[in-house]
Amino acid sequence: MAGWIVGISFSSIVLLIGIYGVKSRRRQDRNKWPWWFVLFGCCALISVIINYQFR
């Protein structure tokens, strides 16, 4: 049970950081790190959901 809570909270935090980084473009340069955070957060969230269902 604790692993599911930790996984959901970690993936949510990473996903929110990535979304915040994508939305707050103050300069015209294109940073790739927010998109990596969004991708990693989505993959972590999917992994948590799959592993919780097959427990």
N, C-alpha and C positions, 0 to 999 in steps of 0.2 A: 504494500500500500504506500509506503513512504517513497519508493522509487518512482511511482507514478506521479506523485505530487511534486517531487523534485524535477522530474522531466518536463512536466507541464509548465512549471514556473520558469525553468531555465529556457525552454524554447520560446515562451511568451516574451521574456525579457529580451532575448536576442532578436526576436522578430520585431519588437517595438523599437529597439535601437536602430535596426536596419530601416524601418519605415520612417523614423524620425530623420535619419541621415539622408534618405532619398528626398524627403519633402523639404528639407532645409538647405537648399542649394543657394548659397549667397554669392558664390563666384560662378563664372561660366565654365570652369573646368569640370570635367566629368570624373568623379571618383567612383572607383569600382567596389570599394569596401562596403558601402551600404547594400549593394545588390548581393554580395557574398553573405552578409548577415541575414538578409531576407531569405535567401536560398537555404542557408544552414538552419535557420529557425523553422522554416516550413518542413524541411526534411526531419528535423528533430521532433516536431509535432506529429508528423505522420508516423514516425518510428514509435513514439510513445503510445499512440492510439492502436497501432498494430500489436505491439507487445502487450498492451493491457487486455486486448480482446483474446489473445491466445494464451493467457496465463492459466 
